[in-house]
Amino acid sequence: MENKLPSSRDPETKIVTGHPAVPPGIRLALFYATTFFVIGIYMPFWPAWLSSNGLGPTEIGILLSITTWTRVVMGPLVAQAADRLGRRKPFMIGLGFMTLVTFFLFTYAGSFFEFAAISFLLGCSFAPMIPLAETTTLSVAAHRGLDYGRIRLWGSLTFIAASWGGGLWLAGRTENAILPLLLVGSVSILFACLVLPDVQFSRIQTTRAPIRRLLRSPVFVLFLAAAGLIQGSHAAFYGFSTIHWRSIGLSDQIIGLLWAIGVGAEVLLFAMSRAILRHIDVTRLLLIGAVAAIARWISMAYFEDFLILILIQTLHALTFGATHLACLHFIQKAAPLASTTTAQALYSALGLGVASALMMALAGRIYDHHQSSVFLVMAVAAFAGGTGALILQKKWHGGQLWAS
């Protein structure tokens, strides 16, 4: 089934929906559900799996940063190719298959070099899918009058189920039980990619690469810096919170619950995203995310009581959720349509990738020697990101970076 739908930004955009009995919003939600099932297992428990295979905190930090660094190269290159082709779905199917193969290769890894090589492949395959999915979802939502937040929240819900359920699953089992869950999730991602709507849009007509053009925009570079510092300040949490909580005596069930609480708060924010964006502009939302991150990481450094940790985790709605919404809608408003996939990938690669990779490697070293003090360093990064958001608020006035 093919729908050519009017758009104020690009009259040539066309959405090949296929599967008319299943609305495109449901199929997009399926992609988020399967992808965040994998993330819900990977983020809390992958460091523990690596640790069970004989790797120390510094080595784990390096491996996680390798996976993140590959976004810097692969994400924008894949996105630019998608913008030039005028389609995203074929790339997502290929990346989904590669993700499945890569997780399977981990079953044969033994040396640190092998872990590093496969971690690089994982970054090449898994990370570039998400920017393509985000721009696809925003395109379909704009054409169909759908609410992005209500589609995206299904990813958060499965993250809760995976992180909490993963903790229950691991109770009484060894860390070897983690990898089979990731393989099952990867098969599901590939199926979800196969049934996605196929958004077809005008190819880029200019010979100038959109990557170069975006990176020559001072406003866009400032946005990348602010967003990267705020989102990158999550590095210590993503990499070492599970190990830290285990060290203070929390069980895997409790740790999974804490992760689930954080994402549950995020779900509530996404459910209200349309109303929030009507009343709060994107730069102010970015600043709110920074302030919440400063409070969250300082609290993480000093408090270990379970009830206080629950309150701290609810701040995830702002530190990640509000920041993520602000970034997506900044890109949707500021980047010309033919460059939105590339802009989204640059945000993922440079705004998230570089900052997260640097801070992940740094976090590994700091945590190795100073444990919870690593979160104070993350608070400093969030403060710097908030400063950038304040400057962006003065520099950007809501329009596109250049004429389409």
N, C-alpha and C positions, 0 to 999 in steps of 0.2 A: 504494500500500500504506500502510495507516495502522496505527500502533502506539500504543496508549495504555498507557503504562508507569508503574508505581508509583514515586513519589518521596516521600521523607520530608519534603521541603520543600514540595512542591506536587502534590497528587494530581490536579489538573486539567491538568497538563502533558501535551501530546500531540505526537507526532512523526509527521508525514506523510512517510514515507521516499521513496515513489515508486521507480522503477527497481529492483525487488526483486533483479535479478541483480547489481547493483553495490552492495556494502555502503556504508552511510552514511559509515563511516570513510574509505573510499577517496575518496568525493566531497568530503568535507571536506579531505582531503589534497590533492586536485586544486586546490581554491581556494587553499590556502597555496602550492602549487607555482607557480601562475600569477601570484599576487600578488607573491611574492618574486622571481620572475624579473624583473618590472618594477622592483622595488626594487633588485635586484642590478645592474641597468643604471643606474638613476636615481641612486643614492647615490654610486657612485664616479665616474661619468662625466658626469652632468648639469651640474655646475659647469664642466667642461671644454667641454661643448657651448655653454653660455652664454658662456663666455670666447671661444670661436671666433666668436661672433656680435657681438663688440665690446664686451662688458660687462666692467668692472673688478671687483676683489675686493669693494669696498664695495657696488656695485650687485648683485653676485651674492648677497652676504649679505642684502641687503634683499629680493630676490626669494624666496630660500629662507625668509626669516622671514615673508613675506606668506603663502606656502603653509601654513606652520605656524600662523600666527595664525588662519587660518580655522577650524581645529579648535575654537578656543575658542568660536565661535558655532555653527557647523554641526553639529559632532559631538554635543554634548549635545542639541540640538534634534531632530535626526534620531533619536537613541536614545530620547529621551522619547516621541516619536511612536510608535516601535516598541513601547515598553513599554505605551503606552496602547492601541494596536491589538491587542497580544498576538501579534504576528508580526514577523519580521525579514526574511524572504526577499524580499518585494516591494520593500522599500527597497534591498536589495543589488543587485537586478537593475537598478533605475533608476540607482543610483550607478555601476554597472559601465558602463552605456551612456554616461553623462555623462563618465566618465573617458576612454573611447575618443574621444569628440568633442573633449574638451579637448586631448588630446595632438595631435590632427589640427590644431587651430587654431594650435598653435605653428609649423606650417609657413608660416603667413602673417604671423607677428609680425616687426616691423621696428624700431619705436621702443621705448624703455624703458617708456613708458606701456602699450603693447600687451602687452609681456612681463609687466608687473605685473598687468594685468587678467586675462590667461589664467592666471597663477600663482594668482590668487585663485580662479578657477573650479576649478583642479586641487585646491586645498585643500578646496573644497566637495564635490568628488566622490570623490576617492580616500581621503582620510583617514577619513571616517565609516564606510567599509566595514569596516575592520579591527576596531573594537570590536564591531560586530554579529556578525562572524564568530567572534570570541573567545568571546562569550557563547553563541552557537549551538553551538560545539564543546564547551564545558564542559558544556552541557545534555545534548547527545547522549552525551558520554563518561560522564556520571554515570548516565544511564539504561541504557546498553549495557555498562557496565563497561569502557570503553575507556580507554586511557592518553593523556591530552592531549599529553604530551611526544612520544610516538611519532607522533602525527598532525602536530603542529606542526613536527617536525624536517624534514618534506618541504619546507617553506618554506625552511628553512635550506640544505638540499641544493641546491635550485634557485638560491638566492642565490649559492652557491659556483660553480655552473655558469655563471651569468650574469655574475658579476663576473670570474671567471677567463677564461671563454670570451669575455667582452666585450673583455678586454685583448688576447686573441689575434686577435679579429675586427678590432680597431682597428689592429693592426700593419700599417703600409703603407697605411692608409686615413685619410681626414680625419674630423674629429668629426661631419660630416654623416651618417655611418653610424649614429650613436647613435639618432636619432629613429625610423627605421624599426623598430629592434628594440623600442622602447617601444610602437609601434603594434601590432605583432604580439602582444606580451604583453597589451595591453589587450583585443584581440579574444578572447584565451584566457581572460582574467578574466571577461568577459561570459558566455562559454559555461559556465564553472565556476559562476557565480552561478545560471544557469538550472537546473542539475541538483542544487543543494544540497538537503539535507533541509529540510523546512519545520517548524520548531519552533513550536508553538502553545501558548500558556500563558495563565493567567488574566489578564484585563485589570486594570489598577489600579482599585480601587473608590473610593479616597479622592479628594476634589477637590483635595487639596494636591499641588502639583507635586513630583515626586521630586527634581528638581534643587534646589529650595529646601530640601527636608528634608535632603538629603545635605550641602549646604553649611552647614547649621546644626549639623552634628555636629562638635564639636572634634576627635574622633579621626579622622574622615574627612579633615578639612582638614589635620591634621598628617601623615597618610599622603600626601596629595597633595603637600605641600611636600617631604617627604623623598624620595619617589619622583621628583618633578620635578627636584630638584637633582641627583640621581644620574644619571638618564637624560638630563637636559638638559646635563650635563657632556660628553656625546658631541658637542655641537654643532660644536666646532672640528674634531673628527675627521671627522664626516660632511661638513662643508662644505669643508674645506681640506686634508685629508690627501693627497688625490690631487695637488692643485696643489703642496703642499709636497714630496712625494716626487719629483715631476717636477723641481722646482727643484734637488734634490740629485743629479739624474742618473739616477734609476731609470726603467726603461722601463715602458710600459703593461702588458706581460706580467708583469713583476715586481710592479707595483702591483696588478694583478688577483689575482695569487697571494697577496699579503699580505692582501687582503680575504678571499679564500677560506679562508686559514688561520684567520683570526679566527672566521669563521662555522663552520668545521669543528669548532673547539673547542666552539662553542655547540651543535652537533649532538650531540656526545658527552654534554654536560650534559643536553640534552632527552631523550636516550635513557635516561638514568638518573634522570629526574625523579621518578618514583614512589618509588624507593628513597630519594632525597635528601629528599623531603618527609616521608617516614616518620621520618627521624632529625633533621631540622633544621626548627624552626618558622619561619613566614614572616618574622617580624620579624628573626630572627637571619640569615636568608638575605639580607634587604635590607641589613643591616649588612655582611655579607661582600661584597656588590656594591659598597658605598661604599669599603671599604678597598682593594679591587682597583682601583677607578677612580682613587683617589689615586696608587697606585703606577704605574698605566699612564700617566697624563697627565704625571707628573713625568719618567718615562722617555722619553716621546715628545719632550719638550722638549730633551733632552740627547743622545740617541743616534740615530745615522744608519746604523750598521753593519747590513747586511742580516740577519745571523744574530741580532743582538740584537732587531731589529724583528720577526723571527719569534716570538721568545719574548714580546715585548710583545703581539703580536696574539693569542696564546693566552689572554691575560687577558680577551678579549671574552666568553669563556664565563661569567665571573663579573660583569664590569661591566655587560653587557647581559643575558645569559642568566639568571643567578641573580636579578638584580633583576626581570626580567620575570616569572619564575615566582612570585616572592614577591608581586608586585603582583596578578597574576591570582588567586592563591589567597587573598590577603587579601580581595579584593572578593567572591569566591565565598563566603567564610565570614562576612564582616561585613555585606554588604548583603542586605536582604530580597530574595527571588526576584523579585518584581514590579518591583524597582528595579535589578537587576543590569546590564541593558543601559545604563541611564542612568549608573550608577556607573562602568562600564567606559569610557563615553564621556567622563565628567568626568576620569577618570584620563588618557585620551588627550588631551583638550583642555586641561585646566588643569595636570595633573601633568606632562604631556609638552609640550603645545603652548606654554603661556605661557613656561615656563622655557627651552624650546628656541628659541623665537622671539627672546626677549630675548638669550639667549647667542649665537644665530647672528648677529644684527645686530652685537652687541658683538665677536664673533670676527672678523667681516669688517673692522672698523675696526682691531682690534689686529693682525691678520695683515698688513694693508696696510702697517703701520709697523714691526712687531716680529717678524714671521714666527713661528718656533717657540715664542716666549715665550707665545703664546696658550694653549698647553697647560697652563702653570702656573696661569693663571686658572681653567681647567677643574678643576684639582686642588683649588683652593680651594672651588669649588662642590660637588665630591664630598664634601669634608670637612664642609661644612654639611649636606649630605644625610645623611651618616652620623650626625651629631649628632641630627638629627631622628629617624632610625631608633632610636637609643638611647632617646629620650624615648617614642617610640611603643611600644617594648617594655615600658615601665613603665605606660603608660596603657591599653593594650588587652589584654584577657584572653581573647581567642579567641572571643567570642560575637558575635551580630548587634548592629548599631547600635541597632535598635529592633525590637519584635515585628512580625511580618508582618501 
